[in-house]
């Protein structure tokens, strides 16, 4: 009964347009999108470059990207906290306990996900695509754009996965953002706080929003992919 | 016939293994050649070296009367040499866009690109496929689109890797029928192949590779 009541209260809170609740949602979505906007172009080019060129240290870069995938976000938060704290080397920036600090942490979390997924997508692409573009006289940039266009669903999946990892992480946002109400309180840090206070309704309401965002984004991706998900016989 | 490409001392290694060891290779302008030899003789590797997809050592290289180095691959050769894979791959746009791909970025007007694409489509007999997504094409249709995509660039040298491999019946005959017209249009053509009908095309010269060396040259 307690759970049912909490869910009922959560929907009531969402429908009522509670300003605090929607402010939290807005901060989460804004910082996540900004982080992706910064991380995605660099990561996609990086992932392509690592996948399609042979150079000294390439395997180490791939290894680092894969290791970073499994790093706890709280550890990234700790490192960033030490860098951004008043006595840290980047303390003068004043990013600690700010939305900019959260974005910086989210960029660091998104980078390895985007690089590793783009790398995998480009490595899985038919090598003749790039060769055909080269022999037809395309410049290096055009070859890259052509290959990325051919693996666009893989790149989109990379961005969606990055979005999911960033918006759902709690450790880094808590440490670097400080969970300040109206400033750096995100969906996940608010859920952690409200649950610890025994205020389940707001936690559940934010959880519903988080799941809804994930559903909408993945539905959008499937729409963009068109019939790529169709069973072979139906194509 | 004047010389289009002349190479001396071409060596291609893969690790310790010497894949190609060609003392002299001469391609005349407007001539057709078949490159024969057993599997692993180096036919595809030679074509890939000539179109810049594989690096190799060369003592002397003269292309269209100009002495060049093979590495980095010269722009003059990139713009004048076209290559078609044994199993061509299509970009996931339309057939017409695939054919126009190489023309974009060459400073041509839209009208010029459209007119050259139209001409190439008519030449390959694929007008009915113009708007088709390449995923729906058969092997023979893909080969014709790939030939049109290369021909539209008006290359001086066209390198074809097994152009009739895995094709049969009308698809194979259609591709074989296109080859002589490439030569008549002024391109030199070098084809790696086992296909008797291609080898016996009138006027086609033969280069036979054996263990990376050119064993037979026919006039």
HADDOCK unambig.tbl for C-alpha pairs under 7 A between the chains (distance, minus, plus):
assign (segid A and resid 128 and name CA) (segid B and resid 89 and name CA) 6.39 0.50 0.50
assign (segid A and resid 129 and name CA) (segid B and resid 89 and name CA) 6.40 0.50 0.50
assign (segid A and resid 135 and name CA) (segid B and resid 51 and name CA) 6.79 0.50 0.50
assign (segid A and resid 135 and name CA) (segid B and resid 78 and name CA) 6.80 0.50 0.50
assign (segid A and resid 135 and name CA) (segid B and resid 82 and name CA) 6.07 0.50 0.50
assign (segid A and resid 135 and name CA) (segid B and resid 83 and name CA) 6.23 0.50 0.50
assign (segid A and resid 136 and name CA) (segid B and resid 82 and name CA) 6.62 0.50 0.50
assign (segid A and resid 136 and name CA) (segid B and resid 102 and name CA) 4.75 0.50 0.50
assign (segid A and resid 137 and name CA) (segid B and resid 78 and name CA) 6.10 0.50 0.50
assign (segid A and resid 137 and name CA) (segid B and resid 79 and name CA) 6.27 0.50 0.50
assign (segid A and resid 137 and name CA) (segid B and resid 102 and name CA) 6.08 0.50 0.50
assign (segid A and resid 138 and name CA) (segid B and resid 102 and name CA) 6.87 0.50 0.50
assign (segid A and resid 150 and name CA) (segid B and resid 92 and name CA) 6.63 0.50 0.50
